[in-house]
């Protein structure tokens, strides 16, 4: 019977946080292994395929170091043909989500990171070395673990919503709101909490009008946030309303929405809009941990030391959106990935 492999650092997740932590761990000669996720229908529906949610995004305008320009030649030289061949031709603008993630992945691999295309199905953090159990079977042990599994945006589950994702339907106004397709257009935000009001307010910088759709008769947002939306002349609030269908076509993407009513006899309304932004929350991808790490009231992993990525279990670190219910940006995730990589190195050095 073969021995259970013992790893220095196992990184679970393959978004900006995972690859950044891998780059730092690999440069420190820790020989890290990344479990980037399995290619399954379940992961596709949850947005947890390899390379994370950024791989489902089109243009990325707010990641520092990638201004608009033709990156085609650089991508051809930086990525192996086998990976480059899986990507769409570069469009001649700024970097796209898939391009950025492939570059991060390749940088980690260049320094010696090993990549396994599988999920970690469950873990045992009750003692060190930690025990991890991949979906495809077997077991491995780790002296140190970095959890970088991200958080999945919540969706309504409409077929039309899925059809127009990244073609006018988004779950991140800060990520996508400034794109040309949304400028000086009427847009929809679905939700009624603080996040929805923040998204709607942010979008007023670019949109001609923002329709805030909420199924109740008053916003769930804090009073000061709710009043901000009410007072904004570019925000129109539709109370007792539900998004029933996203309208559009293959050529233009989103062209409108069909709204229903939660009030008897309220009928349906059609709005002509160019974009739909879902702001109904995120779910951190922590189910596989089975409650072994402390979380906050929203289910996000908690850092137990100020400005350190330490979790409630010594030797387990958390990076990216799985521990961030506030910023949820690629660049902040990459930053905490760097921190987790350094924290892991120092933990092992003093362990």
KOLPA-241376 format. One record per residue (C-alpha): residue number from 1; x, y, z. Coordinates in nm, 2 decimals. Layout:
BEGIN
> pos | xx | yy | zz
> NUM | X | Y | Z
...
This chain:
BEGIN
> pos | xx | yy | zz
> 1 | 0.00 | 0.00 | 0.00
> 2 | 0.14 | 0.34 | -0.10
> 3 | 0.21 | 0.60 | 0.15
> 4 | -0.01 | 0.90 | 0.18
> 5 | 0.17 | 1.20 | 0.02
> 6 | 0.27 | 1.48 | 0.25
> 7 | 0.28 | 1.83 | 0.10
> 8 | 0.42 | 2.15 | 0.24
> 9 | 0.14 | 2.37 | 0.11
> 10 | -0.19 | 2.28 | -0.05
> 11 | -0.38 | 2.56 | -0.21
> 12 | -0.75 | 2.50 | -0.27
> 13 | -0.89 | 2.72 | -0.54
> 14 | -0.77 | 2.88 | -0.86
> 15 | -0.88 | 3.24 | -0.88
> 16 | -0.66 | 3.54 | -0.83
> 17 | -0.60 | 3.46 | -0.47
> 18 | -0.51 | 3.10 | -0.53
> 19 | -0.26 | 3.17 | -0.81
> 20 | -0.10 | 3.47 | -0.62
> 21 | -0.05 | 3.25 | -0.31
> 22 | 0.10 | 2.98 | -0.53
> 23 | 0.34 | 3.23 | -0.69
> 24 | 0.47 | 3.34 | -0.35
> 25 | 0.48 | 2.99 | -0.21
> 26 | 0.66 | 2.85 | -0.51
> 27 | 0.92 | 3.13 | -0.52
> 28 | 0.99 | 3.04 | -0.15
> 29 | 1.06 | 2.69 | -0.27
> 30 | 0.77 | 2.54 | -0.08
> 31 | 0.68 | 2.32 | -0.38
> 32 | 0.30 | 2.40 | -0.35
> 33 | 0.02 | 2.21 | -0.52
> 34 | -0.30 | 2.38 | -0.63
> 35 | -0.63 | 2.20 | -0.66
> 36 | -0.78 | 2.41 | -0.92
> 37 | -1.12 | 2.25 | -0.93
> 38 | -1.29 | 1.98 | -1.14
> 39 | -1.44 | 2.03 | -1.48
> 40 | -1.80 | 1.92 | -1.40
> 41 | -2.15 | 2.04 | -1.47
> 42 | -2.20 | 2.11 | -1.10
> 43 | -1.90 | 2.34 | -1.09
> 44 | -2.01 | 2.51 | -1.41
> 45 | -2.35 | 2.60 | -1.27
> 46 | -2.19 | 2.72 | -0.94
> 47 | -1.92 | 2.93 | -1.12
> 48 | -1.64 | 2.72 | -0.96
> 49 | -1.47 | 2.58 | -1.26
> 50 | -1.09 | 2.61 | -1.29
> 51 | -0.96 | 2.97 | -1.30
> 52 | -1.25 | 3.10 | -1.10
> 53 | -1.53 | 3.34 | -1.17
> 54 | -1.30 | 3.58 | -1.35
> 55 | -1.27 | 3.33 | -1.63
> 56 | -1.64 | 3.40 | -1.70
> 57 | -1.58 | 3.77 | -1.73
> 58 | -1.51 | 3.96 | -2.06
> 59 | -1.31 | 4.28 | -2.04
> 60 | -1.12 | 4.35 | -1.72
> 61 | -1.05 | 4.73 | -1.69
> 62 | -0.97 | 4.76 | -1.32
> 63 | -0.68 | 4.52 | -1.26
> 64 | -0.37 | 4.74 | -1.24
> 65 | -0.10 | 4.68 | -1.50
> 66 | -0.33 | 4.60 | -1.80
> 67 | -0.43 | 4.91 | -1.98
> 68 | -0.61 | 4.88 | -2.31
> 69 | -0.38 | 4.76 | -2.59
> 70 | -0.32 | 4.46 | -2.81
> 71 | -0.19 | 4.18 | -2.59
> 72 | -0.21 | 3.91 | -2.86
> 73 | 0.16 | 3.88 | -2.92
> 74 | 0.24 | 3.87 | -2.56
> 75 | -0.02 | 3.60 | -2.49
> 76 | 0.13 | 3.39 | -2.77
> 77 | 0.48 | 3.41 | -2.62
> 78 | 0.37 | 3.38 | -2.25
> 79 | 0.14 | 3.08 | -2.27
> 80 | 0.21 | 2.74 | -2.41
> 81 | 0.03 | 2.65 | -2.73
> 82 | -0.19 | 2.39 | -2.56
> 83 | -0.34 | 2.66 | -2.32
> 84 | -0.34 | 2.94 | -2.58
> 85 | -0.53 | 2.72 | -2.82
> 86 | -0.82 | 2.69 | -2.57
> 87 | -0.88 | 3.06 | -2.56
> 88 | -1.06 | 3.30 | -2.80
> 89 | -0.83 | 3.52 | -3.01
> 90 | -0.74 | 3.84 | -2.84
> 91 | -0.98 | 4.12 | -2.93
> 92 | -0.73 | 4.40 | -2.94
> 93 | -0.86 | 4.58 | -2.63
> 94 | -0.75 | 4.54 | -2.27
> 95 | -0.70 | 4.20 | -2.10
> 96 | -1.00 | 3.97 | -2.07
> 97 | -1.08 | 3.76 | -1.76
> 98 | -0.97 | 3.43 | -1.92
> 99 | -0.65 | 3.58 | -2.04
> 100 | -0.57 | 3.73 | -1.70
> 101 | -0.63 | 3.41 | -1.53
> 102 | -0.43 | 3.20 | -1.77
> 103 | -0.14 | 3.44 | -1.73
> 104 | -0.16 | 3.41 | -1.35
> 105 | -0.18 | 3.03 | -1.37
> 106 | 0.12 | 3.02 | -1.61
> 107 | 0.33 | 3.24 | -1.38
> 108 | 0.26 | 3.00 | -1.09
> 109 | 0.35 | 2.70 | -1.30
> 110 | 0.67 | 2.87 | -1.42
> 111 | 0.80 | 2.88 | -1.06
> 112 | 0.72 | 2.51 | -1.01
> 113 | 0.36 | 2.50 | -0.88
> 114 | 0.20 | 2.17 | -0.95
> 115 | -0.17 | 2.19 | -1.06
> 116 | -0.43 | 1.92 | -1.01
> 117 | -0.76 | 1.95 | -1.19
> 118 | -0.98 | 1.82 | -0.91
> 119 | -1.18 | 1.94 | -0.61
> 120 | -1.10 | 1.88 | -0.25
> 121 | -1.43 | 1.72 | -0.14
> 122 | -1.36 | 1.72 | 0.24
> 123 | -1.09 | 1.80 | 0.49
> 124 | -0.99 | 1.70 | 0.84
> 125 | -0.83 | 1.99 | 1.02
> 126 | -0.84 | 1.82 | 1.37
> 127 | -0.47 | 1.75 | 1.38
> 128 | -0.15 | 1.82 | 1.18
> 129 | -0.06 | 1.72 | 0.93
> 130 | -0.40 | 1.80 | 0.79
> 131 | -0.58 | 1.54 | 0.58
> 132 | -0.75 | 1.63 | 0.25
> 133 | -0.97 | 1.41 | 0.04
> 134 | -1.00 | 1.48 | -0.34
> 135 | -1.32 | 1.41 | -0.53
> 136 | -1.15 | 1.15 | -0.75
> 137 | -1.05 | 0.95 | -0.44
> 138 | -0.74 | 0.90 | -0.23
> 139 | -0.60 | 1.11 | 0.04
> 140 | -0.32 | 1.36 | 0.09
> 141 | -0.17 | 1.53 | 0.39
> 142 | -0.05 | 1.89 | 0.42
> 143 | 0.16 | 2.08 | 0.67
> 144 | -0.02 | 2.40 | 0.57
> 145 | -0.34 | 2.47 | 0.37
> 146 | -0.45 | 2.79 | 0.20
> 147 | -0.83 | 2.81 | 0.13
> 148 | -0.89 | 3.03 | -0.17
> 149 | -1.22 | 2.89 | -0.30
> 150 | -1.40 | 3.23 | -0.35
> 151 | -1.77 | 3.31 | -0.32
> 152 | -2.03 | 3.24 | -0.58
> 153 | -2.28 | 3.51 | -0.68
> 154 | -2.64 | 3.43 | -0.61
> 155 | -2.86 | 3.41 | -0.92
> 156 | -3.24 | 3.40 | -0.96
> 157 | -3.21 | 3.08 | -1.17
> 158 | -3.39 | 3.21 | -1.48
> 159 | -3.30 | 3.05 | -1.81
> 160 | -3.28 | 3.39 | -1.98
> 161 | -3.06 | 3.52 | -1.70
> 162 | -2.81 | 3.24 | -1.77
> 163 | -2.84 | 3.29 | -2.15
> 164 | -2.72 | 3.65 | -2.13
> 165 | -2.45 | 3.62 | -1.86
> 166 | -2.16 | 3.84 | -1.97
> 167 | -2.37 | 3.98 | -2.26
> 168 | -2.56 | 4.23 | -2.04
> 169 | -2.62 | 4.03 | -1.73
> 170 | -2.37 | 4.07 | -1.45
> 171 | -2.34 | 4.02 | -1.07
> 172 | -2.08 | 4.29 | -1.02
> 173 | -2.14 | 4.65 | -1.10
> 174 | -1.79 | 4.76 | -0.99
> 175 | -1.64 | 4.50 | -1.23
> 176 | -1.86 | 4.56 | -1.53
> 177 | -2.05 | 4.89 | -1.49
> 178 | -1.80 | 5.11 | -1.68
> 179 | -1.80 | 4.89 | -1.99
> 180 | -1.90 | 5.07 | -2.31
> 181 | -2.22 | 4.86 | -2.36
> 182 | -2.36 | 5.01 | -2.04
> 183 | -2.27 | 5.38 | -2.08
> 184 | -2.55 | 5.62 | -2.12
> 185 | -2.80 | 5.33 | -2.11
> 186 | -3.09 | 5.24 | -1.88
> 187 | -2.99 | 4.96 | -1.65
> 188 | -3.16 | 4.73 | -1.40
> 189 | -3.04 | 4.63 | -1.05
> 190 | -3.22 | 4.35 | -0.87
> 191 | -3.22 | 4.35 | -0.49
> 192 | -3.32 | 4.56 | -0.20
> 193 | -3.03 | 4.55 | 0.05
> 194 | -2.73 | 4.78 | 0.11
> 195 | -2.54 | 4.60 | -0.17
> 196 | -2.81 | 4.66 | -0.42
> 197 | -2.83 | 5.03 | -0.33
> 198 | -2.45 | 5.06 | -0.35
> 199 | -2.46 | 4.89 | -0.70
> 200 | -2.74 | 5.12 | -0.82
> 201 | -2.56 | 5.43 | -0.69
> 202 | -2.24 | 5.33 | -0.85
> 203 | -2.40 | 5.26 | -1.18
> 204 | -2.55 | 5.61 | -1.19
> 205 | -2.20 | 5.73 | -1.28
> 206 | -2.24 | 5.56 | -1.62
> 207 | -2.60 | 5.49 | -1.68
> 208 | -2.87 | 5.73 | -1.80
> 209 | -3.11 | 5.58 | -1.55
> 210 | -3.10 | 5.28 | -1.31
> 211 | -3.41 | 5.08 | -1.23
> 212 | -3.39 | 4.92 | -0.88
> 213 | -3.62 | 4.62 | -0.87
> 214 | -3.73 | 4.50 | -0.52
> 215 | -3.99 | 4.24 | -0.44
> 216 | -4.11 | 4.40 | -0.12
> 217 | -4.28 | 4.73 | -0.05
> 218 | -3.98 | 4.89 | 0.12
> 219 | -3.60 | 4.84 | 0.08
> 220 | -3.42 | 4.61 | 0.32
> 221 | -3.12 | 4.85 | 0.31
> 222 | -3.02 | 5.06 | 0.61
> 223 | -3.22 | 5.38 | 0.64
> 224 | -2.94 | 5.60 | 0.53
> 225 | -2.87 | 5.38 | 0.23
> 226 | -3.24 | 5.35 | 0.14
> 227 | -3.28 | 5.73 | 0.15
> 228 | -2.98 | 5.77 | -0.07
> 229 | -3.15 | 5.56 | -0.34
> 230 | -3.48 | 5.75 | -0.29
> 231 | -3.32 | 6.08 | -0.33
> 232 | -3.11 | 6.00 | -0.63
> 233 | -3.28 | 6.15 | -0.94
> 234 | -3.12 | 5.88 | -1.16
> 235 | -3.26 | 5.59 | -0.96
> 236 | -3.61 | 5.47 | -1.01
> 237 | -3.73 | 5.22 | -0.75
> 238 | -3.99 | 4.95 | -0.85
> 239 | -4.14 | 4.81 | -0.53
> 240 | -4.33 | 4.48 | -0.52
> 241 | -4.17 | 4.39 | -0.85
> 242 | -3.99 | 4.07 | -0.96
> 243 | -3.76 | 4.00 | -1.26
> 244 | -3.95 | 3.74 | -1.46
> 245 | -3.74 | 3.73 | -1.78
> 246 | -3.44 | 3.90 | -1.94
> 247 | -3.51 | 4.00 | -2.30
> 248 | -3.26 | 4.02 | -2.58
> 249 | -3.11 | 3.86 | -2.89
> 250 | -2.78 | 3.71 | -3.00
> 251 | -2.67 | 4.02 | -3.18
> 252 | -2.72 | 4.29 | -2.91
> 253 | -2.74 | 4.08 | -2.59
> 254 | -2.97 | 4.23 | -2.33
> 255 | -3.24 | 4.47 | -2.47
> 256 | -3.49 | 4.47 | -2.19
> 257 | -3.66 | 4.29 | -1.90
> 258 | -4.01 | 4.17 | -1.82
> 259 | -4.12 | 4.24 | -1.46
> 260 | -4.39 | 4.07 | -1.26
> 261 | -4.57 | 4.19 | -0.95
> 262 | -4.60 | 4.05 | -0.60
> 263 | -4.93 | 4.23 | -0.56
> 264 | -5.25 | 4.07 | -0.68
> 265 | -5.36 | 4.22 | -1.00
> 266 | -5.03 | 4.41 | -1.04
> 267 | -4.97 | 4.28 | -1.39
> 268 | -4.65 | 4.28 | -1.59
> 269 | -4.42 | 4.56 | -1.71
> 270 | -4.16 | 4.56 | -1.98
> 271 | -3.86 | 4.79 | -1.96
> 272 | -3.61 | 4.86 | -2.24
> 273 | -3.27 | 4.84 | -2.07
> 274 | -2.92 | 4.74 | -2.18
> 275 | -2.80 | 4.56 | -1.87
> 276 | -2.92 | 4.37 | -1.57
> 277 | -2.71 | 4.35 | -1.25
> 278 | -2.80 | 4.10 | -0.98
> 279 | -2.73 | 4.22 | -0.63
> 280 | -2.89 | 3.94 | -0.42
> 281 | -2.58 | 3.83 | -0.23
> 282 | -2.30 | 3.59 | -0.26
> 283 | -2.24 | 3.24 | -0.10
> 284 | -1.88 | 3.17 | 0.01
> 285 | -1.76 | 2.83 | -0.12
> 286 | -1.70 | 2.66 | 0.22
> 287 | -1.94 | 2.37 | 0.23
> 288 | -1.65 | 2.12 | 0.19
> 289 | -1.50 | 2.25 | 0.52
> 290 | -1.80 | 2.11 | 0.71
> 291 | -1.78 | 2.39 | 0.97
> 292 | -1.42 | 2.32 | 1.08
> 293 | -1.32 | 2.69 | 1.04
> 294 | -1.48 | 2.99 | 1.21
> 295 | -1.70 | 3.20 | 0.99
> 296 | -1.89 | 3.53 | 1.03
> 297 | -2.27 | 3.56 | 1.03
> 298 | -2.26 | 3.56 | 0.65
> 299 | -2.06 | 3.24 | 0.63
> 300 | -1.73 | 3.40 | 0.52
> 301 | -1.41 | 3.27 | 0.68
> 302 | -1.27 | 3.49 | 0.96
> 303 | -0.92 | 3.61 | 0.99
> 304 | -0.82 | 3.57 | 1.35
> 305 | -0.52 | 3.80 | 1.35
> 306 | -0.53 | 4.16 | 1.25
> 307 | -0.42 | 4.20 | 0.88
> 308 | -0.30 | 3.84 | 0.87
> 309 | -0.47 | 3.56 | 0.68
> 310 | -0.48 | 3.32 | 0.98
> 311 | -0.80 | 3.13 | 1.03
> 312 | -0.93 | 2.97 | 1.35
> 313 | -0.71 | 2.66 | 1.29
> 314 | -0.33 | 2.72 | 1.31
> 315 | -0.17 | 2.64 | 0.98
> 316 | -0.48 | 2.70 | 0.77
> 317 | -0.50 | 3.04 | 0.59
> 318 | -0.77 | 3.20 | 0.39
> 319 | -0.74 | 3.43 | 0.09
> 320 | -0.97 | 3.61 | -0.15
> 321 | -1.34 | 3.63 | -0.16
> 322 | -1.40 | 3.33 | 0.07
> 323 | -1.28 | 3.56 | 0.35
> 324 | -1.40 | 3.89 | 0.20
> 325 | -1.77 | 4.00 | 0.21
> 326 | -1.69 | 4.36 | 0.14
> 327 | -1.45 | 4.43 | -0.15
> 328 | -1.48 | 4.11 | -0.36
> 329 | -1.24 | 4.24 | -0.64
> 330 | -0.98 | 4.05 | -0.83
> 331 | -0.70 | 4.28 | -0.73
> 332 | -0.79 | 4.26 | -0.35
> 333 | -0.81 | 3.89 | -0.38
> 334 | -0.47 | 3.87 | -0.54
> 335 | -0.33 | 4.09 | -0.26
> 336 | -0.46 | 3.86 | 0.01
> 337 | -0.33 | 3.57 | -0.19
> 338 | 0.02 | 3.72 | -0.16
> 339 | -0.04 | 3.76 | 0.21
> 340 | -0.15 | 3.40 | 0.25
> 341 | 0.16 | 3.28 | 0.06
> 342 | 0.39 | 3.48 | 0.29
> 343 | 0.20 | 3.38 | 0.60
> 344 | 0.23 | 3.01 | 0.50
> 345 | 0.61 | 3.05 | 0.44
> 346 | 0.66 | 3.21 | 0.78
> 347 | 0.44 | 2.95 | 0.95
> 348 | 0.64 | 2.66 | 0.81
> 349 | 0.97 | 2.83 | 0.88
> 350 | 0.88 | 2.85 | 1.25
> 351 | 0.69 | 2.53 | 1.27
